């Protein structure tokens, strides 16, 4: 999303929202998109996490 779409998405909230909803479709949906970020990540009881 380089070029003018990036500028427009910062300027127009509706465009940003549309792109955010469409992006996860390429990997199988929003739930899978969120799981991909955690895939292969090991978190132990003493791991510090910034949320």
Buried (B, 14 or more C-beta within 10 A) or exposed (E): EEEEEEEEBEEEEEEBEEBEEEEBEEEEEEEEBEEEEEEEEEEEEEEEEEE
